[in-house]
Amino acid sequence: MGTLAGAQQGELGNWALRYVNGVFERGGSPERLARGIAAGMLGVFFPLRFVRFLAAFLAAVFFRGNKVAALIVPAVAVLFDLQFIARFEIELAQYFWMTGSPDWHAALAGFNASDFLWTWLHPAASFHNQLAALVALRGSTLAVLSAVALGSGLMAGAVTYPFALIALSFFYDAKYRAQQFLDWKLKRPAESFSLPAVSPRLDGLAVDALRLLYGGSKERFFECASVQLLIDGGQAYPQMLHAINGARRTLVLETYILRDDLFGRKFSEALQSAARRGVKTRMIIDGVGSMGLPDAYKEKLVESGVQLRVFHPLSSFWRGGFGWVQRRDHRKIIVADLDVSLIGGLNIADEYAAVRDGGGGWRDTHIRIDGRDQALVFSGLFEETWQRSEPIVAEHPAHKNTASNSYQLPPESNEDWMQDKEDVSQRACFTSDRLLLRIVHNRELANRMRIKVAYLRAIRAARCYILIENAFFIPDRDVLNALYAAVKRGVKVAVVVAMKHDIRVAAMAARALYDELLSHEVRLFEYPISMIHSKVAAIDDCWSIVSSYNLNHRSLLHDLEVGAVFFDERFTQALRDQILRDISKCNELTKELHRSRPWNVALMESVCYQFRYWM
């Protein structure tokens, strides 16, 4: 009999070890497990045993921690005498808020004794005793005790989280190294990534049905005369300058970043030339993105006849406080003669230009759209922002700073630089006529969710593949859940993200999500050649978007953005092929590789992620 009991105990112990190991295997990232452990510590500081488990579970849900890990902590705490926690909280509550009385002390003693006398052999009776002791407490006493327990638990969880994360990071690192799962040589996964065959009509659906499925109301789409897909500054900058130099009546330009560098001066010269030949030229720059632009640069523009305004300059911080600083103009729009429009992700600075042209070679995507209807929409958006921006007044010539003499154009003019790019349309990645297009945008206060809703509708309708290329990929929970649901439906989901980043804090916040994405079988590809600044997506050969919109909280909540959604097989396939070419140059990130990063990096990523609403 003793041997049988020992064998049963051994089986129970093995089952418990297997279960705990399964928690670590399937529990997600070290961050998620650490959040679960911290939630469990919060629950431990509640005085009633059944409340401890409930509080730990709810905290795990709220902080998105591992729920099993959260429940294990109060279960293990049952093995220890936690009366010192209850005494500490009672003394703290009495010291700050309560006045002692015999009745109160008696009720509190009964409350404390009910927790001490809890037995799992008779859980119903124990629960009844605790409930009776709870009812005996006055409402104010219970409220104060609950507040103290919650505050103490939050402090305990905050202290526990970093230590748990450090320990788990060491655990995962040692585990993967010991099992030789980790391959430190970065690989190029071009041969390992392929897309399923996609039917243009997806199981025979009519075009109108497809438009309704992926794009919502079909009336929101209209035809554009022609469109060109422009890859990087090597294709986009010639087209942008070509539109500026070709303008004859009106010209508007809106950009987040404008710099006084080689290409910033090329654009300045083109704008000045347009204004001098009688073109009504207006320009909006962002007060933060173009904060370092010298006064001499702006003065030359204004003196030549360019009307220049700044969106929410920091000098006017007193008007709107922190909210004024948060709201930025992230759009990139050029409209010439209400006929030619260019939008996308490219700002005006050297880093976006091609390496062969003296730039930094950042990877980005832009489009040129020909057509009056679209130009009217983009001009209307520009006009709205123009009314909320502050004008730049030219300094009187007699008071000009002599430092402005240092502003000189490069030896080659725009015409010289364009000589070998005369037929710029031939350099476009894709050119086609009569495409279905929908313009999506948000405003400062209204329609904040419009671009996000367009993404969500298409992701939820996807049947074959979803390809996303995004510089600041910190999506909210709605987008994440939609991607995970797509994977469960059998959709291949791949995201191209930046390996090299210009904003380190935002990069670390994005990487805090990588383990969760990888655990849900979303494939991540880091672009190693240069900074990837593109904001595009292609879905099922019938829906695609090119925009200034990052899938992060800043674009969703704070910034002005604009994009173009295409419901066209040819354009989507061209954009799909470009993303696949980028993937062929990327390094695929694996869960094992990501989890083996140093603990201090994991901790910093988690800290940065907490500030995602401002990134």
C-alpha positions as CSV (number, residue, x, y, z in Angstrom):
1,M,0.0,0.0,0.0
2,G,2.9,2.4,0.9
3,T,4.6,1.6,-2.4
4,L,1.4,2.4,-4.3
5,A,0.9,5.7,-2.4
6,G,4.5,6.6,-3.1
7,A,4.1,5.9,-6.8
8,Q,0.9,8.0,-6.9
9,Q,2.8,10.9,-5.2
10,G,5.6,10.5,-7.7
11,E,3.1,10.6,-10.6
12,L,1.5,13.7,-9.1
13,G,4.9,15.3,-8.7
14,N,5.8,14.5,-12.3
15,W,2.5,15.9,-13.5
16,A,3.1,19.1,-11.6
17,L,6.6,19.5,-13.1
18,R,5.2,18.9,-16.6
19,Y,2.5,21.4,-16.0
20,V,4.9,24.1,-14.8
21,N,7.2,23.4,-17.7
22,G,4.2,23.7,-20.0
23,V,3.4,27.1,-18.5
24,F,7.0,28.2,-19.5
25,E,6.7,26.7,-22.9
26,R,3.3,28.0,-23.9
27,G,3.2,31.0,-21.6
28,G,4.4,33.4,-24.1
29,S,7.3,35.8,-23.8
30,P,9.3,36.4,-20.6
31,E,7.6,39.8,-20.4
32,R,4.2,38.2,-20.3
33,L,5.2,35.6,-17.8
34,A,6.8,38.3,-15.6
35,R,3.6,40.4,-15.8
36,G,1.7,37.3,-14.7
37,I,4.0,36.8,-11.7
38,A,3.7,40.5,-10.8
39,A,-0.1,40.2,-11.0
40,G,0.0,37.2,-8.7
41,M,2.1,39.2,-6.2
42,L,-0.6,41.9,-6.3
43,G,-3.2,39.3,-5.5
44,V,-1.2,37.9,-2.5
45,F,-1.6,41.3,-0.8
46,F,-5.4,40.9,-0.6
47,P,-6.5,39.6,2.8
48,L,-9.0,37.0,1.8
49,R,-7.9,33.8,0.1
50,F,-10.6,33.6,-2.5
51,V,-10.1,37.3,-3.2
52,R,-6.4,36.7,-3.8
53,F,-7.0,34.4,-6.7
54,L,-9.7,36.7,-8.2
55,A,-7.5,39.8,-7.8
56,A,-4.5,38.0,-9.4
57,F,-6.6,36.8,-12.3
58,L,-8.1,40.3,-13.0
59,A,-4.7,41.9,-12.7
60,A,-3.3,39.5,-15.2
61,V,-6.1,40.3,-17.6
62,F,-5.6,44.0,-17.1
63,F,-1.8,44.0,-17.5
64,R,-1.9,41.2,-20.2
65,G,0.1,38.8,-18.2
66,N,0.1,35.0,-18.2
67,K,-3.0,34.1,-16.2
68,V,-1.7,30.6,-15.1
69,A,1.5,32.2,-13.7
70,A,-0.7,34.8,-11.9
71,L,-2.8,32.0,-10.2
72,I,0.3,29.9,-9.4
73,V,1.7,32.7,-7.1
74,P,-1.2,32.9,-4.6
75,A,-1.4,29.1,-4.8
76,V,2.2,28.8,-3.7
77,A,1.6,31.6,-1.1
78,V,-0.9,29.3,0.6
79,L,2.0,27.2,1.8
80,F,3.4,30.2,3.8
81,D,2.0,32.1,6.8
82,L,1.0,35.5,5.3
83,Q,-0.4,36.9,8.6
84,F,2.4,39.5,8.6
85,I,1.0,41.0,5.4
86,A,-2.5,41.2,6.9
87,R,-1.1,42.7,10.2
88,F,1.0,45.2,8.2
89,E,-2.0,46.4,6.2
90,I,-4.3,46.6,9.2
91,E,-1.8,48.6,11.2
92,L,-1.2,50.9,8.2
93,A,-5.0,51.4,7.7
94,Q,-5.5,52.1,11.4
95,Y,-2.5,54.5,11.6
96,F,-3.7,56.7,8.8
97,W,-7.4,56.5,8.6
98,M,-9.1,54.6,11.4
99,T,-9.8,55.2,15.1
100,G,-9.8,52.1,17.2
101,S,-13.0,50.9,19.0
102,P,-13.8,47.6,20.7
103,D,-16.4,46.7,18.1
104,W,-14.1,47.5,15.2
105,H,-11.2,45.5,16.8
106,A,-13.5,42.5,17.4
107,A,-14.7,42.5,13.8
108,L,-11.2,42.8,12.5
109,A,-10.0,40.0,14.7
110,G,-12.8,37.8,13.4
111,F,-11.9,38.8,9.8
112,N,-8.2,37.9,10.4
113,A,-9.1,34.6,12.1
114,S,-11.3,33.5,9.2
115,D,-8.4,33.8,6.8
116,F,-6.1,32.0,9.2
117,L,-8.6,29.1,9.7
118,W,-9.1,28.5,6.0
119,T,-8.8,24.8,5.1
120,W,-9.0,23.4,1.6
121,L,-10.5,20.2,3.0
122,H,-13.7,22.2,3.6
123,P,-13.6,25.1,1.1
124,A,-17.4,25.8,1.2
125,A,-17.4,26.2,5.0
126,S,-14.2,28.2,4.9
127,F,-15.7,30.5,2.3
128,H,-18.8,30.9,4.3
129,N,-16.8,31.9,7.4
130,Q,-14.8,34.5,5.4
131,L,-17.9,35.9,3.9
132,A,-19.5,36.3,7.4
133,A,-16.4,38.0,8.7
134,L,-16.4,40.3,5.7
135,V,-20.1,41.3,6.3
136,A,-19.2,42.1,9.9
137,L,-16.9,44.8,8.8
138,R,-18.3,48.3,8.3
139,G,-18.3,49.7,4.7
140,S,-15.8,52.4,5.5
141,T,-13.4,49.9,7.1
142,L,-13.7,47.5,4.2
143,A,-13.1,50.3,1.7
144,V,-9.9,51.5,3.5
145,L,-8.6,48.0,3.8
146,S,-9.2,47.4,0.1
147,A,-7.4,50.6,-0.8
148,V,-4.4,49.7,1.3
149,A,-4.3,46.1,-0.1
150,L,-4.5,47.4,-3.7
151,G,-1.8,50.0,-3.1
152,S,0.5,47.5,-1.4
153,G,-0.1,45.0,-4.1
154,L,0.7,47.4,-6.9
155,M,3.9,48.3,-5.2
156,A,4.8,44.7,-4.7
157,G,4.0,43.9,-8.3
158,A,6.1,46.8,-9.6
159,V,9.1,45.6,-7.5
160,T,8.5,41.9,-8.6
161,Y,8.2,42.6,-12.3
162,P,11.9,43.6,-13.2
163,F,13.3,40.8,-11.0
164,A,11.0,38.2,-12.5
165,L,11.9,39.5,-16.0
166,I,15.6,39.3,-15.3
167,A,15.3,35.7,-14.0
168,L,13.2,34.5,-16.8
169,S,15.5,36.1,-19.4
170,F,18.4,34.2,-18.0
171,F,16.3,31.1,-17.9
172,Y,15.3,31.3,-21.6
173,D,18.8,32.2,-22.6
174,A,20.3,29.2,-20.8
175,K,17.6,26.9,-22.1
176,Y,18.0,27.7,-25.8
177,R,21.8,27.7,-25.6
178,A,21.8,24.3,-23.8
179,Q,19.5,22.8,-26.4
180,Q,21.4,24.5,-29.2
181,F,18.3,26.1,-30.7
182,L,20.0,29.4,-31.3
183,D,21.8,30.1,-34.6
184,W,23.7,33.3,-34.3
185,K,24.3,33.6,-38.0
186,L,21.6,35.8,-39.5
187,K,19.9,34.2,-42.4
188,R,18.2,35.4,-45.6
189,P,14.8,33.7,-45.8
190,A,14.0,34.4,-49.4
191,E,13.7,30.7,-50.2
192,S,11.7,29.9,-47.1
193,F,9.0,32.4,-47.6
194,S,6.4,32.1,-50.4
195,L,2.8,33.1,-50.9
196,P,-0.1,30.9,-51.8
197,A,-1.6,31.2,-55.2
198,V,-4.3,33.9,-55.2
199,S,-7.3,33.9,-57.6
200,P,-8.1,37.4,-58.8
201,R,-11.8,36.8,-58.1
202,L,-11.3,34.7,-54.9
203,D,-13.7,31.8,-55.3
204,G,-15.7,33.5,-58.1
205,L,-16.8,36.6,-56.2
206,A,-17.8,39.5,-58.4
207,V,-15.7,42.7,-58.4
208,D,-18.4,44.7,-56.6
209,A,-18.7,42.0,-53.9
210,L,-14.9,42.0,-53.5
211,R,-14.9,45.8,-53.1
212,L,-17.6,45.6,-50.5
213,L,-15.8,42.8,-48.7
214,Y,-12.3,44.4,-48.5
215,G,-13.1,48.1,-48.8
216,G,-16.6,48.6,-47.3
217,S,-19.0,50.8,-49.2
218,K,-18.2,50.6,-52.9
219,E,-19.3,54.2,-53.5
220,R,-16.2,55.4,-51.6
221,F,-13.9,54.2,-54.5
222,F,-13.5,56.2,-57.7
223,E,-11.2,56.0,-60.7
224,C,-8.0,57.9,-61.0
225,A,-6.5,58.7,-64.5
226,S,-3.2,57.1,-63.8
227,V,-0.9,56.1,-60.9
228,Q,2.8,55.4,-60.6
229,L,4.4,53.4,-57.7
230,L,7.6,55.1,-56.8
231,I,10.2,53.2,-54.7
232,D,12.7,55.2,-52.6
233,G,14.0,58.7,-53.2
234,G,15.7,57.6,-56.4
235,Q,12.3,57.3,-58.1
236,A,10.2,59.7,-56.0
237,Y,12.4,62.8,-55.8
238,P,12.7,63.2,-59.6
239,Q,8.9,62.9,-59.9
240,M,8.3,65.4,-57.0
241,L,10.7,68.0,-58.5
242,H,9.2,67.3,-62.0
243,A,5.8,68.2,-60.7
244,I,7.1,71.4,-58.9
245,N,9.0,72.5,-62.0
246,G,6.0,71.8,-64.3
247,A,3.5,73.7,-62.2
248,R,2.0,76.7,-64.0
249,R,-0.9,77.9,-61.9
250,T,-1.0,76.5,-58.3
251,L,1.3,74.5,-56.2
252,V,0.9,73.2,-52.6
253,L,3.5,71.2,-50.6
254,E,3.0,69.7,-47.1
255,T,5.7,67.8,-45.3
256,Y,6.7,66.7,-41.8
257,I,10.5,67.0,-42.2
258,L,12.3,69.6,-44.3
259,R,16.0,70.1,-43.9
260,D,18.6,72.5,-45.1
261,D,20.8,69.9,-46.8
262,L,21.5,68.9,-50.4
263,F,18.1,67.8,-51.4
264,G,16.3,70.3,-49.1
265,R,18.1,73.0,-51.2
266,K,17.1,71.4,-54.4
267,F,13.4,71.6,-53.4
268,S,13.9,75.1,-52.1
269,E,15.3,76.2,-55.4
270,A,12.4,74.5,-57.3
271,L,9.8,76.2,-55.1
272,Q,11.5,79.6,-55.4
273,S,11.6,79.2,-59.2
274,A,7.9,78.3,-59.2
275,A,6.9,81.4,-57.2
276,R,9.0,83.7,-59.4
277,R,7.3,82.5,-62.6
278,G,3.9,83.4,-61.1
279,V,2.8,80.1,-59.7
280,K,0.7,80.5,-56.5
281,T,3.0,78.5,-54.2
282,R,2.1,77.5,-50.7
283,M,3.9,75.3,-48.3
284,I,3.3,73.8,-44.8
285,I,6.0,72.3,-42.6
286,D,5.6,70.8,-39.2
287,G,6.8,72.7,-36.1
288,V,8.6,69.7,-34.6
289,G,9.6,67.7,-37.7
290,S,11.2,70.7,-39.3
291,M,12.3,72.3,-36.0
292,G,15.9,72.7,-37.0
293,L,15.3,74.5,-40.3
294,P,17.4,77.7,-40.3
295,D,15.7,81.1,-40.5
296,A,17.8,82.0,-43.6
297,Y,16.3,79.0,-45.4
298,K,12.7,80.1,-44.6
299,E,13.5,83.7,-45.4
300,K,14.7,82.9,-48.9
301,L,11.5,81.0,-49.6
302,V,9.2,83.7,-48.4
303,E,11.1,86.5,-50.1
304,S,10.8,84.7,-53.4
305,G,7.0,84.6,-53.1
306,V,6.5,81.2,-51.4
307,Q,3.7,81.4,-48.8
308,L,5.1,79.4,-45.9
309,R,3.3,78.3,-42.7
310,V,4.3,76.2,-39.7
311,F,1.9,73.7,-38.1
312,H,1.9,74.0,-34.3
313,P,5.3,75.6,-33.8
314,L,6.9,75.0,-30.4
315,S,7.1,78.8,-29.9
316,S,3.3,78.7,-29.5
317,F,3.3,76.1,-26.8
318,W,1.5,78.4,-24.4
319,R,-1.6,78.2,-26.6
320,G,-2.4,74.5,-26.2
321,G,0.1,73.1,-23.8
322,F,1.2,69.5,-24.1
323,G,-1.7,68.7,-26.4
324,W,-0.5,71.3,-28.9
325,V,2.9,69.6,-29.0
326,Q,1.5,66.2,-29.3
327,R,-0.6,67.0,-32.4
328,R,1.7,66.9,-35.4
329,D,1.3,67.2,-39.2
330,H,2.8,63.9,-40.5
331,R,1.3,64.2,-44.1
332,K,3.4,64.4,-47.2
333,I,1.4,66.0,-50.0
334,I,2.3,67.7,-53.3
335,V,-0.4,69.0,-55.6
336,A,0.5,70.8,-58.8
337,D,-2.2,72.6,-60.9
338,L,-5.0,70.6,-59.3
339,D,-4.0,67.7,-61.6
340,V,-0.8,66.0,-60.3
341,S,-0.7,64.7,-56.7
342,L,2.2,62.9,-54.9
343,I,1.7,61.3,-51.5
344,G,3.4,58.6,-49.4
345,G,6.1,58.3,-46.8
346,L,9.0,60.4,-48.0
347,N,10.0,63.6,-46.2
348,I,12.4,66.1,-47.8
349,A,15.9,65.3,-46.5
350,D,19.2,63.7,-47.7
351,E,18.6,60.4,-45.9
352,Y,15.6,59.6,-48.2
353,A,17.6,60.1,-51.4
354,A,19.3,57.4,-53.3
355,V,22.9,56.6,-52.4
356,R,24.0,57.1,-56.0
357,D,22.6,60.7,-55.7
358,G,24.4,61.4,-52.5
359,G,21.7,60.4,-50.1
360,G,21.3,57.9,-47.3
361,G,19.3,55.3,-49.3
362,W,16.4,55.0,-46.8
363,R,13.8,52.5,-48.0
364,D,10.5,54.3,-48.6
365,T,7.4,54.3,-50.9
366,H,5.6,57.1,-52.6
367,I,2.9,57.3,-55.4
368,R,2.1,59.8,-58.1
369,I,-1.6,60.1,-59.0
370,D,-2.9,62.0,-62.0
371,G,-6.5,63.2,-61.9
372,R,-8.4,66.3,-60.9
373,D,-10.8,64.6,-58.4
374,Q,-8.0,63.2,-56.3
375,A,-6.1,66.5,-56.5
376,L,-9.2,68.4,-55.2
377,V,-9.4,66.1,-52.1
378,F,-5.7,66.5,-51.3
379,S,-5.9,70.3,-51.8
380,G,-8.9,70.3,-49.5
381,L,-6.9,68.6,-46.8
382,F,-4.0,71.0,-47.3
383,E,-6.4,73.9,-47.0
384,E,-7.8,72.7,-43.7
385,T,-4.3,72.4,-42.3
386,W,-3.3,75.7,-43.8
387,Q,-6.0,77.5,-41.8
388,R,-4.7,76.0,-38.5
389,S,-1.0,76.8,-39.2
390,E,1.0,79.9,-38.4
391,P,2.5,82.1,-41.2
392,I,6.1,82.9,-41.6
393,V,6.7,86.6,-42.1
394,A,9.8,87.6,-44.1
395,E,12.4,89.6,-42.2
396,H,12.9,93.1,-43.7
397,P,16.0,93.1,-46.0
398,A,17.6,95.8,-44.0
399,H,17.7,93.6,-40.9
400,K,18.8,90.4,-42.6
401,N,21.4,88.5,-40.7
402,T,24.7,88.2,-42.6
403,A,24.7,84.5,-41.8
404,S,22.2,84.1,-44.6
405,N,25.1,84.5,-47.0
406,S,26.2,81.0,-46.0
407,Y,23.2,79.5,-47.7
408,Q,24.3,78.5,-51.2
409,L,22.9,76.1,-53.7
410,P,25.1,73.1,-54.7
411,P,27.1,73.6,-57.9
412,E,24.7,71.5,-59.9
413,S,21.2,73.0,-60.5
414,N,18.0,71.0,-60.5
415,E,18.1,71.0,-64.3
416,D,21.6,69.5,-64.4
417,W,20.5,66.9,-61.9
418,M,17.4,66.0,-63.9
419,Q,19.3,65.6,-67.2
420,D,19.7,61.9,-66.9
421,K,16.1,61.6,-65.5
422,E,14.2,63.3,-68.2
423,D,11.7,60.4,-68.8
424,V,11.0,60.0,-65.1
425,S,7.8,57.9,-65.7
426,Q,10.0,55.1,-67.1
427,R,11.7,54.9,-63.7
428,A,8.5,54.1,-61.8
429,C,8.2,50.7,-60.3
430,F,4.7,50.4,-61.7
431,T,2.5,52.6,-64.0
432,S,-1.1,52.1,-64.9
433,D,-4.3,53.9,-65.9
434,R,-7.8,53.8,-64.6
435,L,-7.3,52.3,-61.1
436,L,-9.9,52.2,-58.4
437,L,-8.7,54.5,-55.6
438,R,-10.0,55.6,-52.2
439,I,-8.3,58.4,-50.2
440,V,-8.2,57.8,-46.5
441,H,-7.2,60.5,-44.0
442,N,-7.8,61.7,-40.5
443,R,-8.3,65.1,-39.0
444,E,-7.0,66.8,-35.9
445,L,-10.1,65.9,-33.9
446,A,-12.5,64.2,-36.2
447,N,-12.3,60.8,-38.0
448,R,-9.3,59.7,-36.0
449,M,-10.1,56.0,-36.7
450,R,-10.7,56.2,-40.5
451,I,-7.3,54.8,-41.7
452,K,-7.3,52.2,-38.9
453,V,-10.8,51.1,-39.9
454,A,-9.6,50.6,-43.5
455,Y,-6.8,48.4,-42.3
456,L,-9.0,46.4,-40.0
457,R,-11.7,45.8,-42.6
458,A,-9.2,44.5,-45.1
459,I,-7.3,42.3,-42.6
460,R,-10.5,40.8,-41.3
461,A,-11.5,40.0,-44.9
462,A,-8.1,38.5,-45.9
463,R,-8.1,34.9,-47.1
464,C,-4.7,34.2,-48.6
465,Y,-2.0,36.6,-47.4
466,I,-1.3,39.9,-45.6
467,L,2.0,41.7,-46.3
468,I,2.8,44.8,-44.2
469,E,5.8,47.1,-44.4
470,N,5.8,49.6,-41.6
471,A,8.6,51.7,-40.0
472,F,7.0,52.1,-36.5
473,F,5.0,48.9,-36.0
474,I,3.4,49.3,-32.6
475,P,-0.2,48.4,-33.4
476,D,-3.0,48.6,-30.9
477,R,-4.9,45.5,-29.6
478,D,-7.6,45.7,-32.3
479,V,-5.1,45.3,-35.1
480,L,-3.1,42.7,-33.2
481,N,-6.2,40.6,-32.6
482,A,-7.2,40.9,-36.3
483,L,-3.8,39.7,-37.4
484,Y,-3.9,36.7,-35.0
485,A,-7.4,35.8,-36.2
486,A,-6.2,35.9,-39.8
487,V,-3.4,33.5,-39.0
488,K,-5.9,31.1,-37.4
489,R,-7.9,31.2,-40.6
490,G,-4.8,30.0,-42.5
491,V,-3.8,33.4,-43.9
492,K,0.0,33.9,-44.3
493,V,0.9,37.1,-42.4
494,A,4.3,38.7,-42.7
495,V,5.5,42.1,-41.5
496,V,8.7,43.9,-42.6
497,V,10.1,46.0,-39.8
498,A,13.2,48.2,-39.3
499,M,16.5,46.8,-38.0
500,K,18.2,50.2,-38.2
501,H,16.1,52.9,-36.6
502,D,16.4,56.7,-36.3
503,I,14.2,56.7,-33.1
504,R,15.7,54.2,-30.7
505,V,13.0,54.5,-28.1
506,A,10.2,53.7,-30.6
507,A,12.2,50.8,-31.9
508,M,12.5,49.3,-28.4
509,A,8.8,49.8,-27.8
510,A,8.0,47.9,-31.1
511,R,10.3,45.0,-30.2
512,A,8.4,44.5,-26.9
513,L,5.6,43.0,-29.1
514,Y,7.8,40.7,-31.2
515,D,7.5,37.7,-28.9
516,E,3.7,37.9,-28.9
517,L,3.6,38.3,-32.6
518,L,5.9,35.4,-33.2
519,S,4.0,33.2,-30.7
520,H,0.9,33.8,-32.8
521,E,2.9,32.7,-36.0
522,V,3.1,36.2,-37.5
523,R,6.4,36.2,-39.4
524,L,8.7,39.2,-38.8
525,F,11.5,40.3,-41.2
526,E,14.0,42.9,-40.2
527,Y,15.4,45.1,-43.1
528,P,19.2,45.3,-42.5
529,I,20.4,47.5,-45.3
530,S,19.1,50.9,-44.2
531,M,16.3,52.5,-42.3
532,I,12.9,51.3,-43.6
533,H,10.5,54.2,-43.6
534,S,7.8,52.7,-45.8
535,K,4.1,52.5,-44.7
536,V,2.4,50.1,-47.1
537,A,0.4,46.9,-47.1
538,A,-0.8,44.4,-49.7
539,I,-3.6,41.9,-49.1
540,D,-4.9,39.1,-51.4
541,D,-3.9,40.7,-54.7
542,C,-6.9,43.0,-54.5
543,W,-6.4,45.5,-51.7
544,S,-3.3,47.7,-51.0
545,I,-2.4,51.0,-49.3
546,V,0.4,53.5,-49.6
547,S,0.3,56.2,-46.9
548,S,2.1,58.3,-44.3
549,Y,0.3,56.3,-41.6
550,N,2.4,54.3,-39.1
551,L,0.7,51.4,-37.4
552,N,1.3,53.0,-34.0
553,H,-0.6,55.0,-31.4
554,R,1.0,58.3,-32.5
555,S,-0.5,58.1,-36.0
556,L,-3.8,56.8,-34.6
557,L,-4.2,59.4,-31.8
558,H,-2.1,62.4,-32.5
559,D,-0.8,62.9,-36.1
560,L,-2.5,64.2,-39.3
561,E,-2.1,61.4,-41.9
562,V,-3.1,60.6,-45.4
563,G,-3.0,57.6,-47.7
564,A,-4.5,56.0,-50.8
565,V,-6.2,52.6,-50.8
566,F,-6.2,50.8,-54.1
567,F,-8.7,48.1,-55.0
568,D,-6.8,46.9,-58.1
569,E,-5.2,43.6,-58.9
570,R,-2.3,45.0,-60.9
571,F,-1.2,47.6,-58.4
572,T,-1.5,45.3,-55.5
573,Q,0.6,42.7,-57.2
574,A,3.2,45.3,-58.0
575,L,3.3,46.4,-54.4
576,R,3.3,42.7,-53.3
577,D,6.3,41.9,-55.5
578,Q,8.2,44.9,-54.1
579,I,7.5,43.8,-50.5
580,L,8.7,40.3,-51.4
581,R,11.9,41.7,-52.9
582,D,12.4,43.5,-49.6
583,I,11.8,40.3,-47.7
584,S,14.4,38.5,-49.8
585,K,17.0,41.0,-48.4
586,C,15.7,40.7,-44.8
587,N,16.7,38.7,-41.8
588,E,13.9,36.6,-40.4
589,L,13.4,37.0,-36.6
590,T,12.7,33.8,-34.7
591,K,11.2,33.4,-31.3
592,E,14.3,31.7,-30.0
593,L,16.6,34.5,-31.2
594,H,14.4,37.2,-29.8
595,R,13.9,35.5,-26.4
596,S,17.7,35.1,-26.0
597,R,18.4,38.8,-26.0
598,P,20.0,40.2,-22.8
599,W,17.7,40.8,-19.8
600,N,18.5,44.5,-19.7
601,V,17.4,44.9,-23.3
602,A,14.2,43.0,-22.6
603,L,13.6,45.2,-19.5
604,M,14.2,48.5,-21.5
605,E,11.9,47.3,-24.3
606,S,9.1,46.6,-21.7
607,V,9.6,50.1,-20.1
608,C,9.6,51.8,-23.5
609,Y,6.4,50.0,-24.5
610,Q,4.6,51.5,-21.5
611,F,5.0,54.9,-23.3
612,R,3.7,53.7,-26.6
613,Y,0.8,56.2,-26.6
614,W,3.2,59.0,-27.1
615,M,5.3,57.2,-29.8
